[in-house]
Amino acid sequence: LSHIQPLRWIAAMEHAAVVKTSELFASGLQRMLGEAVGKLRASLEAMDAKAKEGSSTGQSKFATFKMSAGRVEDFYKGLQGRVGSPSLDFLHSMEAEHCRKGGCDAQFTTGNYGITTTARREWEIVMGAEEPTEEECKFGRVLHKLSEL
């Protein structure tokens, strides 16, 4: 019943203490909201700048193009006919894709946060082998470890 004691303490508060506590909460909430708005503003400004940069170079996150992927016969074979059956050992396959296969160390810059990273680096962070740097968390980016999901 020790969890009831804090409730009894709150229930015994005088009106002046309630007012003072709510003022303290309000100022803290105002500070936190101000920081969140500042981060959001910076993130949106970066996103707008990136979009403007992409539109001036003809690149866009949503740009499309026509490509050819083989003959009609290839289409009817399906993906499995072209590349084989997928591995059902998902974790092992995902690790190989991110850490051992070609391109795993190729740097790329994300379109949403403007962060330069690699597939291997993202895998190491998500799997908990490495901590993200401050730079990797700019603009409010949150990287969850797999164990947290």
HULINHU-V901404 format. One record per helix or strand of 3 or more residues. SS is the DSSP state (a for helix, b for strand). FROM is the first residue (numbers start at 0). TO is the last residue. Records with the same first field share a line. If there is no record, write none. Layout:
SS=FROM-TO, FROM-TO
//
This chain:
a=1-10, 14-56, 71-82, 89-98, 118-125, 134-139, 145-147
//
